């Protein structure tokens, strides 16, 4: 292994540079995609349908809460 690195240092460095370049490009596109998706969520926050909260007082009155409420 050491002989290979000593005989072909340019090839080794070029291979390492290519791998790092691929990793950098993949990370760049992943981060841009995530950033755009999060900006889209932040900008269009009012578009989502809001869930309404309803209180069912009739069924709540029928609950047996003896001893729980003072």
C-alpha positions, -999 to +999 in steps of 0.1 A: +000+000+000+028+024+009+045+016-024+014+025-044+012+059-026+049+065-032+047+056-069+014+074-077+009+104-054-009+124-081-034+096-087-040+092-050-045+129-044-068+132-074-089+103-062-092+119-027-101+152-042-127+136-064-143+119-034-144+151-014-158+170-044-186+145-047-194+147-010-194+185-011-217+186-041-242+161-025-241+181+007-247+214-011-277+202-030-292+185+001-288+217+021-303+239-006-333+215-009-338+215+028-335+253+030-360+259+002-385+234+018-382+252+052-387+286+036-417+273+018-432+261+051-424+295+067-439+316+039-471+295+034-479+290+071-514+305+067-524+283+038-527+251+059-562+243+072-564+251+109-580+225+132-609+239+152-614+229+188-649+221+199-661+216+234-687+190+239-704+203+270-732+178+269-709+148+272-686+166+297-716+171+320-723+134+319-688+125+332-687+111+367-662+134+384-672+128+420-643+133+443-620+147+416-634+183+418-635+201+451 
